[in-house]
Amino acid sequence: MSFLEDLPKRYRLILCDVWGVVHDGYTLYPGASERLRRWRSEGRFVLLITNAPRTTEAIEAHLARVGLPSDAWDSIASSGEAGIEALHVLGRAVGFVGTAGDRAVLEGRSVRIAEGEDFADLACTGFEEQRPALADYREELELWAARRVRMHCLNPDRVVVHGGVPIPCAGAIADAYEVLGGQVIWYGKPYKPIYEHALHLAGDPPASSVLVVGDSFRTDMLGAAAMGFDAVFVTGGIHGGGPSASELAREHGLGAWMPVAVVDSLL
């Protein structure tokens, strides 16, 4: 019997990753909605936690498009919401790197985007449609680093699997910027603020009652380990066919910490 079939009763809050666990960007994974619904029927609080650089409303709309019913979760916490809140606090226009759709989302939430180069902070949500390679940004990154522009990375993921194809994310740009000496403020997993936000949405339960479900060691598993949460590692996502959980744990410096279970999917 799969670990997921009979979860210990102590897990009252499920922090479930979305991309790579629930869907692949286009298609809902088999059994995902049924699994989430079952957990809710058992009285557990199911919170979808994602590094998507978007608002809760935008994420809900995307989930509806891929076919996840709204009764499959209780709440959503996103790096986009955390980043938008921080950008509002700045009180000034910021530079921007990302898709036209992401820019529209930010502007729809009253984030002012600078038209020229007169900015001290920059929001990074990902790669532009016309510039899909990291090398396309090298010159700009060097200029921003020289000007000491602070980059706000609204999606710490380095890559996601979109319809079976690996797609680079904002985290890859932010990594390159740090290598050049640029300052990056990270939002989302594995950083503490998004977990504090998620716990608050769920009524601030103790860490012992939380179970993280995710497919990325660098975000989901590292975040769980840092917060003292148990975790289930889903191997069918970005690490599919890659190193084992124990190898990844050693690679990421987690010492004796290991996920409590390793599964192929939510099925």
N, C-alpha and C positions, 0 to 999 in steps of 0.2 A: 504493500500500500504506500502511495506517495505521502511524503511528509505533509503536503498541502491538504490531503484528504481529511486529516484528523488533527488540526492544529491544537496545541495545548490551550486550555481555557484562559491562561494568564495573558495571552496576546489579545488585548482589547482594542489596540490601534494598529491598523495595517497601513504602513507608508509604502504605497506601491508606485514604482516607476511607471512611465507611460510608454515612451518610444523604445521598442525593443523588448517590451514585456507584454503590453496590451495590444499594440499595433506596430506596423512597420512604416507608418507615414501614409500609406494608402489603404491597407487592408487590416481588418481586425483579426487577431490571431484566434485560431480555434480554441474554444473553451474559456476565453478570457472573461467575457461578460458573465458567463455562468459561474465561474469561480468567484468573481467579485460579489455577485448577487448572493451567493451562498454564504460568504463571510458576513455580509450585512444581515442575512436572515438569522445568523447565529448570534446577533447582537454586537458584532464588532463594528468599530468606526473605520470605514475605508476612506482613506485620504490619498488622492492621486498627487504625487509630488514630482514635479518636472522641471528640467532646466530650460524649458521653452521660453524664449525672450518675449513672451506675449502676455496679454491680460487674461484673467480668468474667463471672461466672456469669449475671447477669441479661441481659447483652448476648448471650451465647451462646444463651440460651433464646429471645430475640427473633429472632436470626438463624435459628434452627431453625424458628420459626413462619412466617417469610417464605420459607423454603425454601432457605436457603444451607447446603449440606452442610459438615460439620465438616472435611472434607479440603481445603477451599478456602483455608485460612489456617494459619499456624504459631503465631501469638500475637495477643493483643489488648492494646492500651494505651488506657485511658480516663481522662478528666478526673475521673470519679467516683472511681476508685481513688486517684488522686492527692489529691483532696480529702478522702476518708475517712481516709487516712493522716494528713493535717494536722490534722483534727478530733480524732483520737485523741490526738495530741500535746498538744492543749490541756488535756485531762484534766478538762473540766467540761461541763455541759449548755449547749447552744446553742439560739438561736431557729431557726425554720425557715419557709421559704416554698417551696411546691412542691406536687406532687400527693400524694395519700394513698399511692399506690404507691411514690413515691420516698421518702417518710417511712418506710414499712415496710422498704424496702431499707436505709436508714441505720440504723434501729433494729436490724435483723437483723444488722448488723455492729458492734453495741455502741456506736453513736453516741448519746449521751443528748440528747434533745430537751427543752428547758425548757417547762413547761406555762404559765407566766405570762410576765411581761415582765422577769424578773430574769436577764438575760443580757448579756454584753459582746460576744459573737460570734454570728453568724447564718449558717446554711447556706441558700443559695439554689439550688434545682435547677430552678426554672421557675415557670410560672403555675399557680395552683390551678384545678381544674376549674370551680368556680363563679365564678371571677373572671378572665375571659380578657383583660381590657383593662388597659393600663398605668395608666390613670387610677384604677383600683380600689385601687391601692397608694399613691397619692400621700400621703395623710395619714400612713400608717405610715412611709413612707420619710422624711418630714420629722421625725417623732418620733425615729426611730432615728439619723438624722444629728445631731440636737440632742444625743442621748445619747452620741454618738461610738461607736456600735456598729460593729464591723468585719463587713463582709459577705464571706462566702466563696462566690464564684460557681463552682459546680461544672459549669457549662456555659457557656462564653464565646460560644456561638452566639447571634446576635440573632434569627435566623429559620431554620426548616427548612421544606421542602415535604413535607407529610404527605398522601399520597394525592392529590397534585395541588393541595393547598390550603396557602398559606403560613401557618405557625403561629409565633407569637412564642416566644422562648426566654429562659432566665435572663439571658443577656447584655443583653437589652433592659432588664430591671429594674435590673441592675447599672450600666448606662450612666446611667439616670435617677438612681440613687443618687449616683453620682460628681458629676453636675451639681449636686446639692443639697449637695455638700461631704462626702459620706460616703466612708469608706475601703473600698476593695474589694480583696480578694486573689483573683486570677484563677487558675484551674486549667485546663489543656488548651491546645489550639492557639489562638493562635500563640506561646504562652509556652514558654520554654526547658525547664522541668522535665519536661514530658510527652515531649519529644523525647529528653532524656537517659535517661528511663526506657525509652523504646522502643529506643534504641540498646543499652542494657544487656541488654534481653530478647533482642536479636539478636546478642549477642556483641561489641558495641562496634566495629562496622566503621568505616572512614574515611568522611568526608562525601562523598568523591568516588564512593563506591559506592552512595549512597542516592538513590532516586527517589521523590518524593512525588506521589501522584495524588489530586486533590481538586477540588471544585466551588466552593469559597468563596475569594475573594481575601483577605478580611479575616482568615481563619483559616489555611487551607491554604497559600495562596501567600505570605502575609506570613511565616508560620512557616518555610517552606522557604527564603525569601530570607534571613531572619535567621540561619538555621543553615548557610547555604552549600550547600544541597541543590539539585539539579535538580528540576524539577517538571513535571507534565502537568496542564493546566487542562481540566477537564471542563465543557463549556458547558451540558449538559443539566440541571443542578441549579438552585440558587437564582438564578443569573444568566441563566437561560434567556431568550433574546430581548432581553437587556440590552446594555450597552456591550461593546466588544471587549476582548480581553486587553490590548492596548496602552493603551487608554483607562483601564482599571481600574488598570493598573500606574502610570500617571501620577497618577491620583486618590489612590492609596494611598502615594505618595511613594517608589516603588521605584527611581526613577532608570532606569538602563540594564538593570536586572534584568528578565528575561522568562522565562516558562515555556519549556521546550525544545520543547513541542508543545502544540497545542490540539486537542481531540477532542470529539465530541458525546457519547460514552458509551464504556463498556468493550467494546462489541460489535465 
